[in-house]
Amino acid sequence: MVKVAAFPFKKEVKYFYFSVQPNINQHQIIGFASLKFIETKGKRLILYISI
């Protein structure tokens, strides 16, 4: 999908600087990235705001 979307480079959660945004819950974001909420059939709304 990255190639189809023609993004300039691949971004991963492991490279996100949580220290820049201390109000973001790192454990919660990593949990979302693991997609475990799909296995447990949980509902999530994920918003992405580009800076």
C-alpha positions, -999 to 999 in steps of 0.1 A, spaced: 0 0 0 29 24 6 39 21 -30 4 25 -43 -1 57 -22 33 70 -34 44 81 1 79 94 1 91 71 28 78 45 53 70 57 88 68 33 117 56 37 153 89 26 167 105 57 152 80 81 167 94 106 193 70 103 222 92 127 242 82 155 218 45 149 226 45 138 262 7 139 264 5 109 240 1 76 258 29 55 243 16 22 255 -18 29 241 -4 38 207 17 7 206 -13 -13 215 -33 2 186 -4 -5 162 -4 -41 172 -40 -44 160 -49 -65 191 -82 -46 193 -93 -65 161 -88 -99 178 -108 -87 209 -134 -71 186 -129 -37 203 -139 -5 187 -114 23 181 -114 55 162 -79 65 151 -73 101 139 -42 112 121 -31 148 119 -2 156 97 21 184 108 
